[in-house]
């Protein structure tokens, strides 16, 4: 038996195979939802000039599975960032979307704090072994939420200002870069790809 296994790889492979690309996912929304997603995508800040280099999987295939809800405000805010980063990474990063309630076993596997939260993004190797996952909200969003909900008597360092969307984009970029580097440095994949 290989030292490298992921007991959930069949679940991830099946969910990924049934997932859809970003344009098809957006088409599942009603007019109001599609308009909100369009506005969110149009508001994204430019990526840093080195984003393409940072997101280069160097011959690896990185499958990205996004559990999302077309109706979800957190998804409207974060998922266009995820889609832009996957597009910037190029064809070796394959992004697919699954509605939160479409596969109960996947939804339950990806719970956050025991709750059915979205978006949750799972990064997978070409063998559908989990590299890592990230969700439901970036740190910048939690800082902003904490600053408004935990009281003004103790403002938090780094809490969101006008640059919140840029901070969220930077955080997602770091997550993508980390996952891609993990795939590039994984011993079984290095052996397979001869690097």
C-alpha positions in Angstrom: 0.0 0.0 0.0 1.2 3.5 -0.8 2.3 5.7 2.0 0.3 8.4 0.3 -3.5 7.9 0.5 -6.6 10.1 1.0 -9.6 8.2 2.1 -11.8 11.0 0.7 -10.3 11.0 -2.8 -13.2 9.0 -4.3 -15.7 11.6 -2.9 -13.6 14.5 -4.2 -13.1 12.9 -7.6 -16.9 12.2 -7.9 -17.9 15.7 -6.8 -15.3 17.3 -9.1 -16.6 15.3 -12.1 -20.1 16.5 -11.4 -19.0 20.1 -10.8 -19.3 22.9 -13.4 -17.1 25.6 -14.6 -17.6 29.2 -13.5 -19.8 30.5 -16.4 -22.1 27.5 -16.0 -22.3 28.0 -12.3 -23.2 31.7 -12.7 -25.9 30.6 -15.1 -27.7 28.7 -12.3 -28.6 32.0 -10.6 -31.7 34.1 -11.2 -31.4 37.6 -12.8 -30.9 39.3 -9.4 -28.2 36.8 -8.3 -26.4 37.0 -11.7 -26.4 40.8 -11.5 -24.9 40.7 -8.0 -22.2 38.3 -9.1 -21.5 40.5 -12.1 -21.1 43.6 -10.0 -18.8 41.7 -7.6 -16.6 40.5 -10.4 -16.4 44.0 -11.9 -15.3 45.5 -8.6 -12.3 43.2 -8.1 -8.9 45.0 -7.7 -6.1 44.3 -10.1 -3.8 41.4 -9.2 -0.2 42.1 -8.4 2.1 41.9 -11.4 3.8 38.7 -10.1 0.5 36.8 -9.6 1.0 34.7 -12.8 4.5 33.6 -11.6 3.2 32.9 -8.0 0.4 30.8 -9.4 2.4 28.7 -11.9 1.9 25.0 -11.0 5.0 24.1 -13.0 3.5 21.0 -14.7 1.3 20.0 -11.9 -2.5 19.6 -12.3 -4.2 21.3 -9.3 -7.9 20.6 -9.2 -9.9 23.2 -7.2 -13.3 22.3 -5.9 -15.5 25.1 -4.7 -18.5 24.3 -2.5 -20.7 27.4 -3.0 -24.2 28.8 -2.9 -25.3 31.1 -5.8 -27.6 32.8 -3.2 -24.8 33.4 -0.6 -23.4 36.9 0.0 -20.1 35.5 1.2 -19.8 33.5 -2.0 -20.7 36.6 -4.1 -17.8 38.4 -2.4 -15.1 35.7 -2.5 -15.8 33.4 -5.3 -15.1 35.9 -8.1 -11.7 36.3 -6.6 -11.2 32.5 -6.6 -12.3 32.4 -10.2 -9.9 35.2 -11.2 -7.0 33.5 -9.5 -7.7 30.1 -11.1 -7.9 31.8 -14.5 -4.6 33.6 -13.9 -3.0 30.3 -12.9 -3.8 28.9 -16.4 -5.2 25.6 -17.6 -3.2 23.5 -15.1 -5.5 24.8 -12.4 -9.0 23.4 -13.0 -11.8 25.0 -11.0 -15.2 23.4 -10.6 -18.2 24.4 -8.6 -20.7 22.3 -6.7 -23.8 23.7 -5.0 -23.7 23.3 -1.2 -26.7 21.1 -1.1 -26.1 19.0 -4.2 -23.9 16.3 -2.5 -24.8 15.9 1.2 -21.7 13.8 1.9 -19.4 16.6 0.5 -21.4 19.3 2.3 -20.9 17.4 5.6 -17.2 16.8 5.0 -16.6 20.5 4.4 -18.5 21.9 7.4 -16.9 24.8 9.2 -17.4 25.0 13.0 -20.0 22.2 12.5 -22.1 24.4 10.3 -22.9 24.3 6.6 -20.9 27.3 5.5 -19.8 28.4 2.1 -17.7 29.1 0.2 -15.3 26.3 1.0 -12.5 25.7 -1.5 -10.7 22.4 -1.6 -7.4 22.1 -3.4 -6.7 18.6 -4.8 -3.8 16.9 -6.6 -4.2 15.2 -9.9 -4.9 12.0 -7.8 -7.7 13.9 -6.0 -5.7 13.9 -2.7 -6.5 16.9 -0.6 -3.7 19.5 -0.6 -5.7 21.8 1.7 -9.0 23.7 2.1 -9.9 27.3 2.8 -13.2 28.9 3.7 -15.6 30.3 4.7 -14.4 33.9 5.0 -11.0 35.4 4.7 -9.3 37.0 7.8 -10.0 40.5 6.4 -13.7 39.8 6.6 -13.5 38.4 10.1 -11.5 41.4 11.3 -14.1 43.7 9.9 -16.9 41.6 11.4 -15.1 41.5 14.8 -14.6 45.3 14.8 -18.3 45.9 14.3 -19.7 43.1 16.4 -17.3 42.9 19.3 -17.5 46.5 20.3 -15.7 49.7 19.5 -13.9 49.9 22.9 -11.2 47.6 21.6 -10.5 48.2 17.8 -8.6 45.3 16.3 -5.3 45.9 14.4 -5.7 45.3 10.7 -9.5 45.7 10.8 -10.9 46.5 7.4 -10.9 50.0 6.0 -11.5 51.0 2.4 -9.1 48.3 1.2 -11.0 45.3 2.5 -11.5 43.8 -1.0 -7.9 44.2 -1.8 -6.9 42.6 1.5 -9.3 39.7 0.7 -7.8 39.3 -2.7 -4.3 39.2 -1.3 -5.3 36.6 1.2 -6.9 34.4 -1.4 -3.8 34.8 -3.6 -1.6 33.7 -0.7 -3.8 30.6 -0.2 -3.6 29.7 -3.9 0.1 30.2 -3.9 0.5 28.0 -0.8 -1.5 25.2 -2.2 0.3 25.3 -5.5 3.7 25.2 -3.8 2.6 22.3 -1.6 1.7 20.4 -4.8 5.0 21.3 -6.4 7.0 20.2 -3.4 5.1 17.0 -2.5 7.5 14.1 -2.7 5.2 11.7 -4.6 4.5 14.4 -7.2 8.1 15.4 -7.5 9.0 11.7 -8.1 6.2 11.4 -10.7 7.2 14.6 -12.5 11.0 14.0 -12.2 11.8 17.3 -10.5 
